[in-house]
Amino acid sequence: MYRARLFAIRHAAAFEWIYQRLERLMIACDPVFARIGYERVERPIALVERGVKGVLFDCKMCGQCVLSSTGMSCPMNCPKELRNGPCGGVRPGGYCEVKPWMRCVWALAWDGSSRMKGGDKIREVLPPVDRSLKGSSSWLRVSREKAARLREAREAARTTIAQAFPGARANEPAVAPLATEPASAVNREQRQ
Ligand code: SF4
């Protein structure tokens, strides 16, 4: 598994690309998930996520994945589970203080991030782990939240346009004229 982790970090850019596509797909599936029920799809998706990420990243299913911010190096593999950079005990060559055979996950995170388009995210301070989310699917939670934000934004845009037109017509009819009724839409009886 450790080898797979090193492989993932060397190919962090490819995994970043793959994850972005997966996220788009999951967001597109939001209406389907909503219809089936998010509680029902949680278990099977979490199982797939556990399997895939367990092999590739030694994922511990913390439920708040930060791989995109840590160069595909899972911080939960740090023996101290540090989420915001290394401790002060990193050994020469970037090895872990507690497990000297292992590279520090944060040394690897820096390496992986330098290969990613969104590598600057490593500079952002991450919130502490919420243990209540352990075991849940991070993929599903993130895509569900993003889908909800997109829905709200679309709804807000529709409302703004709908509200703006009557006001614009009242103040200045020329800026928002009523469209002329197309001939095809006029009642045939009226035309005869
Ligand atoms: S950050 Fe959490 S969800 Fe992501 S790979 Fe690590 S343990 Fe798994």
Residues whose N, C-alpha, C, O or C-beta is under 5 A from the ligand:
A	BS01	SF4	F57 C59 K60 M61 C62 G63 Q64 C65 V66 L67 C74 P75 M76 S138
